[in-house]
Amino acid sequence: MQSVRFYTVDLTRIEGKGQFKCPKCGAKISPEDKTERTYRICEPVMKDDSLESIVLQCKKCGSQIHLTGFTILDRLHG
């Protein structure tokens, strides 16, 4: 049985429009992909009415990715 790997990706360190590669298998994960073919959203984490992180699962390799850095959105819209 294969164990699930956990990775953290910080949006503040990503260039462009928020797309990145899965840290384990390299699958392209993009916020524009609404099909859930590449990944699925497992759990959004809220703190004080703000999005703190989102847990994604890569459908290619099964890794869980903790997407952080949403405070940058607060600065852009604040």
C-alpha positions in Angstrom: 0.0 0.0 0.0 1.3 3.4 -1.0 1.5 6.1 1.7 0.0 9.5 1.0 2.6 12.3 0.7 1.9 15.8 2.1 3.4 18.9 0.5 2.9 22.7 1.1 2.8 25.2 -1.7 2.8 28.9 -0.9 1.0 31.1 -3.4 3.2 34.1 -2.5 6.1 32.2 -4.0 4.4 31.3 -7.3 4.8 33.5 -10.4 1.9 34.0 -12.8 -1.7 33.3 -12.2 -1.5 30.6 -9.5 -0.7 27.5 -11.5 2.0 25.2 -10.2 3.2 21.6 -10.6 2.5 18.9 -8.1 5.7 18.6 -6.0 5.7 14.8 -6.4 4.7 14.0 -9.9 4.8 17.3 -11.8 1.1 17.3 -12.9 0.0 20.8 -13.8 -2.4 22.2 -11.1 -4.2 25.4 -12.3 -7.0 27.4 -10.6 -8.5 27.7 -14.1 -9.1 23.9 -14.3 -12.7 23.5 -13.2 -12.9 19.8 -14.4 -11.3 18.2 -11.4 -9.4 15.9 -13.7 -6.0 16.7 -12.3 -6.9 17.5 -8.7 -9.7 17.8 -6.3 -10.4 20.2 -3.5 -10.5 18.2 -0.2 -10.9 20.9 2.4 -10.9 24.7 2.6 -9.6 26.1 5.9 -11.1 29.3 7.1 -9.8 31.6 9.9 -11.6 34.8 11.0 -13.8 34.8 7.9 -10.7 34.6 5.6 -9.4 31.7 3.6 -6.3 30.5 5.3 -5.5 27.4 3.2 -6.9 24.8 0.9 -6.1 21.1 0.9 -5.9 19.6 -2.6 -5.3 16.0 -3.7 -3.4 15.3 -6.9 -5.4 12.7 -8.9 -2.3 11.5 -10.7 -0.2 10.5 -7.7 -2.6 10.9 -4.7 -0.4 13.4 -2.9 -2.1 16.0 -0.7 -1.1 19.6 -1.2 -1.7 22.3 1.4 -2.0 25.5 -0.6 -1.2 28.5 1.6 -0.5 32.2 1.0 -4.1 33.4 0.6 -3.2 36.6 2.6 -1.9 38.0 -0.7 -5.6 38.0 -1.9 -6.6 40.1 1.1 -3.8 42.7 0.3 -4.9 42.8 -3.4 -8.6 43.3 -2.5 -8.1 45.3 0.7 
